Amino acid sequence: MRFIIIGGGTDAGGWYIGPDGKIHKIPGWNPEQLSNVAHALQGLREIAQIKTPGLAERALVPITDMLQKELAGHLKEGDVLVVGT
């Protein structure tokens, strides 16, 4: 299991120890991509607070679609994404 942390953040990569006991590199993020993801995550937090029936759900669809696409290139099955504030 790998922990991927997005917060104050950096575009630098990292490393993790795999189930094979070896050290593996996690590639860095494109700085613009990381910024877009951070803003989209902030948007999710804000939109989730909208109380108008159905509005939040409709607004969340394009943002979650974008996040799934962006994060898919950096996350693997079993990873844990930690989002800072």
ABEGO torsion letter per residue (X at the ends): XBBBBBBAEBABBBBBBBAAGBBBBBBBBBAAAAAAAAAAAAAAAAAAABABBGAAAAAAAAAAAAAAAAAAAABBBGBBBBBBX
